[in-house]
Amino acid sequence: LHDALPIWQFEESFLFPWSARMAAPKQSVQVFGRKKTATAVAYCKNGNGLIKVNGVPLDLVSPQSLRFKIKEPVLLLGKEKFEGVDIRVRVRGGGHVSQIYAIRQAISKSLVAYYQKFVDEAMKKEIKDILTQYDRTLLVADPRRCEPKKFGGPGARARFQKSYR
């Protein structure tokens, strides 16, 4: 037992096996997209072109009629821009349409942030210009919200009908 090594002479990876995995950080960014009350959080890291929404591939996202809307960033920029990254999106709140718009914004913003942080500024500028030229809501959130109802009427602005008898 005398020939046993003191604890400070052990290899660090032997004592803390998780530290070896934590030593090499993944290149990743986390960005959110919003529309009304829907919030989508996109986690973009280096990978091989995988895009998933709540664990489901883009081709299987429902409603089917709005699938094209989610694919807009990919179709605009081309598949080659997305080949080096994996994007995982978590979305909650809002309705179907709001979620779709939040997802497409999160995907677009995450790619721009990734290119800014880990690739180069010129490519980021090029991507940003293409997206903004097509549709500004791909990068900038829509500030409109539902107006609250007031008393004296059935809705936010409409008043109850006036009667004289």
Beta strands, then each sheet from edge to edge (+ up, - down):
strand 1: 28-35
strand 2: 38-46
strand 3: 51-53
strand 4: 56-57
strand 5: 85-92
sheet 1: 1+ 2- 5+ 3+ 4-
end
